[in-house]
Amino acid sequence: MIRSPTARLFVAVDPPEDVRTQLAEWARSASRAGDGRVSANASLRLLDPDLLHVTLCFLGNRPLGEMDSLAAQLAACGGAAGELSLGAPLWLPAQRPRALAVELHDDRGKLARLQAEVVGALQEVSGWQPNDGTRAAEGAPKAQRRFHPHITVARMRQGAASYERVLPPTPSLSFVPGELVLYRSWLSPEGAGYEAVASHRIG
């Protein structure tokens, strides 16, 4: 059976360049931090500042033929993201961490409402369904994972115990996202690269 070509897609909002730069600097300092229990060096793979973003929904591998309709539906979303401010560092997932992230405080829940609007809009034109990572019974709707906005700044190398390290305080920064972006993700042994497929002004 020949499979139709697909693209790995997600929708995000981006911090401005100065916020990405300062977050990357913070991640570098976090990669050097230690408390005596772990090696304070090569357990983290830092992400390039240009790759830092806030994922609203991850669609996974979708047929290439859906891309135009997904982009058009994204343009119909009219919500605003509001102001986002940086919070505490996060190890994700909590039980067996594979990434270092920084949580975001969502002004009056505006980003959460925009995220729900985006999810609903994309479901209208695609067979994609959000899920909580668990397998639902056949024919039953998938449960949507609760939205926790954050920015991933580093990935853990296999077998690292970085979640034990003491981390420096995150910078006191805030920003208001100005665009929804549909991204295509390209995977490689060196890590992921992202291509902006479509964008839509918000706010």
Phi, psi and omega per residue, in radians:
M1 nan 2.241 3.129
I2 -1.546 2.180 -3.141
R3 -1.506 2.506 3.078
S4 -1.216 2.535 3.111
P5 -1.096 2.515 -3.102
T6 -2.233 2.929 3.055
A7 -2.332 2.452 3.116
R8 -1.519 1.990 -2.936
L9 -2.140 2.628 2.964
F10 -2.680 2.788 3.107
V11 -1.976 2.375 -3.078
A12 -2.545 2.910 2.858
V13 -2.033 2.617 -3.039
D14 -1.953 2.407 2.963
P15 -1.227 2.722 3.063
P16 -1.169 2.888 -3.030
E17 -1.020 -0.734 -3.092
D18 -1.146 -0.611 3.093
V19 -1.196 -0.755 3.111
R20 -1.065 -0.717 -3.129
T21 -1.113 -0.803 -3.138
Q22 -1.198 -0.588 3.057
L23 -1.139 -0.710 3.110
A24 -1.117 -0.681 3.093
E25 -1.125 -0.710 3.090
W26 -1.091 -0.738 -3.138
A27 -1.086 -0.650 3.101
R28 -1.108 -0.734 3.108
S29 -1.170 -0.639 3.102
A30 -1.131 -0.608 -3.123
S31 -1.199 -0.360 -3.141
R32 -1.683 -0.130 -3.076
A33 -1.329 2.688 3.096
G34 -2.865 2.847 3.136
D35 -2.252 0.325 3.115
G36 1.608 -0.307 -3.134
R37 -1.571 -0.395 -3.086
V38 -2.360 2.786 3.026
S39 -1.221 2.324 -3.069
A40 -1.712 0.853 -3.136
N41 -2.401 -1.781 -2.807
A42 -1.475 0.448 -3.124
S43 -1.456 -0.185 -3.132
L44 -2.059 2.448 3.006
R45 -1.849 1.891 -3.067
L46 -1.257 2.495 3.104
L47 -1.569 2.527 3.074
D48 -1.084 2.473 3.136
P49 -0.939 -0.595 -3.132
D50 -1.147 -0.296 -3.101
L51 -1.622 -0.104 -3.065
L52 -1.330 2.282 -3.068
H53 -2.743 3.018 3.082
V54 -2.012 1.857 -3.123
T55 -1.269 2.254 3.045
L56 -1.669 -0.709 3.031
C57 -2.737 2.438 3.125
F58 -1.836 2.052 -3.070
L59 -1.578 -0.293 -3.096
G60 1.288 -2.718 -3.118
N61 -1.408 2.022 -3.133
R62 -2.096 2.626 3.105
P63 -0.986 2.440 3.138
L64 -0.995 -0.560 -3.120
G65 -1.139 -0.249 3.134
E66 -1.493 -0.264 -2.947
M67 -1.047 -0.751 -3.114
D68 -1.137 -0.736 -3.118
S69 -1.232 -0.607 3.077
L70 -1.141 -0.748 3.123
A71 -1.100 -0.739 3.141
A72 -1.145 -0.676 3.136
Q73 -1.201 -0.594 3.105
L74 -1.079 -0.649 -3.128
A75 -1.164 -0.269 3.132
A76 -1.509 -0.140 -3.133
C77 -1.349 2.197 -3.013
G78 -1.985 0.113 -3.104
G79 -1.286 2.931 3.066
A80 -2.014 2.616 -3.068
A81 -1.481 -0.424 -3.065
G82 1.279 -3.093 -3.114
E83 -1.458 2.348 3.086
L84 -2.003 2.367 3.111
S85 -2.171 2.568 -3.114
L86 -1.247 2.457 3.084
G87 -2.024 -2.472 -3.044
A88 -1.434 2.790 3.019
P89 -1.149 2.650 3.114
L90 -2.323 2.416 2.907
W91 -1.745 2.187 -3.052
L92 -2.183 2.443 -0.268
P93 -1.192 2.871 -2.981
A94 -1.110 -0.647 -3.037
Q95 -1.330 -0.810 -3.135
R96 -2.311 1.400 -2.975
P97 -1.063 2.442 3.060
R98 -2.222 -0.059 -3.087
A99 -2.637 2.632 2.997
L100 -1.830 2.261 -3.102
A101 -2.374 2.995 3.040
V102 -2.157 2.209 3.141
E103 -1.226 2.775 3.106
L104 -2.128 2.381 3.019
H105 -1.586 2.175 -3.002
D106 -1.694 1.912 -3.103
D107 -1.011 1.923 3.067
R108 1.005 0.419 3.096
G109 1.212 0.326 -3.084
K110 -1.151 -0.709 -3.130
L111 -1.164 -0.671 3.105
A112 -1.077 -0.698 3.114
R113 -1.178 -0.690 3.085
L114 -1.123 -0.710 3.127
Q115 -1.072 -0.744 3.106
A116 -1.126 -0.659 3.102
E117 -1.121 -0.745 3.132
V118 -1.113 -0.789 3.125
V119 -1.018 -0.830 -3.137
G120 -1.103 -0.693 -3.119
A121 -1.151 -0.741 -3.100
L122 -1.253 -0.527 3.088
Q123 -1.131 -0.479 -3.098
E124 -1.179 -0.455 -3.052
V125 -2.047 0.150 -3.075
S126 -2.534 2.733 3.034
G127 -1.402 0.023 -3.132
W128 -1.150 2.476 3.066
Q129 -2.302 2.322 3.038
P130 -1.187 2.634 3.129
N131 -2.598 2.916 -3.092
D132 -1.692 0.220 3.109
G133 1.549 -0.053 3.108
T134 -1.843 2.804 -3.109
R135 -1.527 2.084 3.121
A136 -1.473 2.752 3.075
A137 -1.107 2.600 -3.087
E138 -1.020 2.275 3.135
G139 1.531 -0.193 -3.135
A140 -1.585 2.568 3.105
P141 -1.164 2.550 3.104
K142 -1.375 2.518 3.115
A143 -1.431 2.398 3.137
Q144 -1.521 2.268 3.086
R145 -1.139 2.412 3.126
R146 -1.085 2.406 -3.061
F147 -1.390 2.135 3.087
H148 -2.183 1.703 -3.075
P149 -1.146 2.402 3.139
H150 -2.823 2.920 3.054
I151 -2.158 2.058 3.077
T152 -1.356 2.271 -3.087
V153 -2.003 -0.273 -3.123
A154 -2.767 2.667 3.048
R155 -1.922 2.564 3.111
M156 -1.477 2.435 3.014
R157 -1.323 2.640 -3.036
Q158 -1.009 2.298 3.083
G159 1.460 -0.009 -3.114
A160 -1.320 2.644 3.122
A161 -1.985 0.712 -2.997
S162 -1.108 -0.411 -3.079
Y163 -1.124 -0.208 3.118
E164 -1.499 -0.224 -3.045
R165 -1.282 2.663 3.039
V166 -1.477 2.229 -3.037
L167 -1.823 2.558 3.071
P168 -1.230 2.777 3.096
P169 -1.072 2.529 3.088
T170 -1.314 2.680 3.133
P171 -1.168 2.641 3.108
S172 -1.505 1.677 -3.049
L173 -2.390 2.642 3.017
S174 -2.520 2.789 3.141
F175 -2.794 2.820 3.080
V176 -2.073 1.961 3.133
P177 -1.075 2.507 -3.104
G178 -1.961 -0.155 -3.078
E179 -2.531 2.549 2.831
L180 -1.607 2.348 -3.108
V181 -2.218 2.266 2.984
L182 -1.607 2.048 -3.095
Y183 -1.893 2.561 2.917
R184 -1.865 2.277 -3.103
S185 -1.767 2.332 3.100
W186 -2.005 2.138 -3.107
L187 -1.674 2.505 3.088
S188 -2.631 2.910 3.100
P189 -1.031 -0.439 3.140
E190 -1.460 -0.140 -3.108
G191 2.187 -3.074 -3.080
A192 -1.555 2.588 2.964
G193 -2.127 2.619 -3.048
Y194 -2.130 2.406 3.086
E195 -2.109 2.154 3.080
A196 -1.270 2.055 -3.129
V197 -1.546 -0.711 -3.133
A198 -2.742 2.686 3.086
S199 -2.460 2.728 -3.102
H200 -2.494 2.203 -3.140
R201 -1.170 2.438 3.094
I202 -2.307 2.959 3.037
G203 1.636 nan nan
